[in-house]
Amino acid sequence: MVYVLLCVFAVMGLVHRPQLLWRANRPFQRPFVKDYDATEPTTAGYTMTRIVGVVFLAVVAFMIFTQAT
């Protein structure tokens, strides 16, 4: 069961696309901001999200390796 969960995490990390996540969350921003187009992250914000995704994948890979040994 642990392997299945770790594989799901790995797939989530591999298909992680910051722009798509932001666009998918746009409707949820409507009640909280006046102009949700103005709240789109900058290039640096997207880059930080990608770096967090790479770190997430590294942690998942480490956990899979630890479980395998």
NUDRENTOR-58995 format. One record per residue: residue in three letters; x, y, z of N, C-alpha, C, CB in turn. Coordinates in steps of 0.2 Angstrom, whole numbers, padded with zeros to 4 digits, always signed. Atoms other than C-alpha are relative to their C-alpha. Glycine has a CB too. Layout:
BEGIN
ALAXYZXYZXYZXYZ;...
//
This chain:
BEGIN
MET+0004-0006+0000+0000+0000+0000+0004+0006+0000-0005+0000+0006;VAL-0004-0006+0000+0014+0012+0004+0003+0001-0007+0006-0001+0005;TYR-0003-0001+0007+0022+0009-0014-0006+0003-0004+0002-0007-0003;VAL+0005-0003+0004+0005+0013-0022-0001+0008+0002-0007-0003+0001;LEU+0000-0007-0002+0004+0029-0012+0006+0004-0002-0001+0001+0008;LEU-0006-0003+0002+0022+0034-0016+0000+0001-0008+0006-0004+0002;CYS+0000-0001+0007+0019+0031-0034-0005+0005-0002-0002-0007-0004;VAL+0005-0006+0001+0003+0042-0034+0003+0007+0001-0006-0001+0004;PHE-0004-0007-0002+0014+0056-0026+0005+0001-0006+0004-0001+0006;ALA-0005-0001+0006+0027+0053-0040-0003+0002-0006+0004-0006-0001;VAL+0004-0003+0006+0014+0055-0054-0002+0007+0001-0006-0005-0001;MET+0002-0007-0001+0007+0070-0046+0006+0005-0001-0003+0001+0008;GLY-0006-0005+0001+0025+0078-0045+0002+0000-0008+0005-0003+0004;LEU-0002+0000+0007+0028+0073-0063-0005+0004-0005+0000-0007-0003;VAL+0005-0004+0004+0012+0081-0070-0001+0007+0002-0006-0004-0001;HIS+0000-0007-0003+0014+0097-0060+0001+0005-0005+0004+0000+0007;ARG-0001-0005+0004+0011+0112-0070-0003+0006+0003-0003-0001-0007;PRO+0003-0006-0004+0010+0129-0061-0005+0004-0003+0006+0004+0002;GLN+0005-0004+0004+0001+0138-0075-0007-0003+0000+0002+0002-0007;LEU+0007+0003+0000-0013+0125-0076-0003+0000+0007+0002-0007-0002;LEU+0003+0000-0007-0015+0124-0057-0003+0007+0001+0006-0001+0005;TRP+0003-0006-0001-0017+0143-0057-0007+0001-0003+0005+0006-0002;ARG+0006-0001+0004-0030+0143-0071-0006-0004+0003+0001-0002-0007;ALA+0005+0005-0003-0039+0128-0062-0003+0004+0006+0003-0007+0001;ASN+0002-0003-0006-0040+0138-0046-0004+0007-0001+0005+0001+0005;ARG+0003-0006+0001-0047+0154-0054-0007+0001+0002+0001+0002-0007;PRO+0007-0001-0002-0065+0151-0051-0001+0001+0008-0004-0005-0002;PHE+0000-0001-0007-0061+0149-0032+0002+0006+0003+0004-0006+0003;GLN-0002-0007-0002-0053+0166-0031-0005+0005-0001+0006+0002-0004;ARG+0006-0005+0001-0069+0175-0037-0002+0003+0006-0005-0003-0004;PRO+0003-0003-0006-0076+0178-0020+0005+0004+0004-0004-0005+0005;PHE-0005-0003-0005-0060+0184-0012+0004+0006-0003+0005-0005+0002;VAL-0003-0006+0003-0052+0196-0025-0004+0003-0005+0007-0003-0003;LYS+0004-0003+0004-0059+0209-0036+0002-0001-0008+0001+0008+0001;ASP-0002+0001+0007-0048+0206-0052+0005-0006+0001+0003+0006-0003;TYR-0005+0006+0000-0041+0188-0052+0005+0000-0005-0005-0006+0001;ASP-0005+0000+0005-0032+0191-0068+0006+0004+0003-0002+0003-0006;ALA-0006-0004-0003-0021+0204-0058+0004-0004+0005-0003+0006+0003;THR-0003+0004-0006-0017+0190-0045+0005-0005-0003-0005-0003+0004;GLU-0004+0005+0003-0008+0179-0058+0008+0001+0003+0000+0000-0007;PRO-0007-0001-0002+0010+0175-0051+0005+0002-0006+0002-0007+0002;THR-0005-0002+0004+0025+0182-0059+0004-0006-0003+0005+0005+0003;THR-0004+0005+0002+0038+0172-0068+0004-0003+0005+0005+0002-0006;ALA-0004+0002-0006+0048+0171-0052-0004-0004+0004+0003+0006+0004;GLY+0004+0004-0004+0033+0164-0043-0001-0007-0003-0007+0004+0000;TYR+0001+0006+0003+0030+0151-0056+0007-0004+0000-0001+0001-0008;THR-0006+0003-0001+0049+0147-0055+0001-0004+0007+0006+0004-0002;MET+0000+0002-0007+0048+0145-0036-0005-0007+0000-0002+0005+0005;THR+0005+0006-0001+0033+0133-0038+0003-0006-0004-0007+0002-0004;ARG-0003+0006+0004+0043+0122-0051+0006-0002+0005+0003+0003-0006;ILE-0006+0002-0004+0058+0122-0039-0003-0005+0006+0004+0006+0003;VAL+0003+0004-0005+0046+0116-0025-0002-0007-0003-0006+0004+0003;GLY+0002+0007+0003+0039+0102-0037+0006-0004-0001-0003+0002-0007;VAL-0006+0004+0000+0057+0096-0040+0002-0003+0007+0006+0004-0004;VAL-0002+0003-0006+0061+0095-0022-0005-0005+0003+0000+0006+0005;PHE+0005+0005-0002+0044+0086-0019+0002-0007-0004-0007+0002-0002;LEU-0002+0006+0004+0050+0073-0033+0006-0003+0003+0001+0002-0007;ALA-0006+0003-0003+0067+0071-0024-0002-0003+0006+0005+0006+0001;VAL+0002+0003-0006+0059+0068-0008-0004-0007-0001-0005+0005+0005;VAL+0003+0006+0001+0047+0055-0015+0004-0005-0003-0006+0001-0006;ALA-0005+0004+0002+0061+0047-0024+0004-0003+0005+0005+0003-0006;PHE-0004+0002-0006+0071+0046-0008-0005-0005+0004+0002+0006+0004;MET+0004+0005-0004+0056+0038+0001-0001-0007-0004-0007+0004+0001;ILE+0001+0006+0004+0053+0025-0013+0007-0004+0001-0001+0001-0007;PHE-0007+0003-0001+0072+0021-0012+0000-0003+0007+0006+0005-0001;THR-0001+0003-0007+0071+0019+0007-0005-0006+0001-0002+0006+0005;GLN+0004+0006-0001+0056+0008+0006+0002-0006-0003-0007+0002-0002;ALA-0002+0006+0004+0064-0003-0007+0006-0004+0003+0002+0002-0007;THR-0006+0003-0004+0079-0006+0004-0001-0003+0006+0006+0004+0000;
//
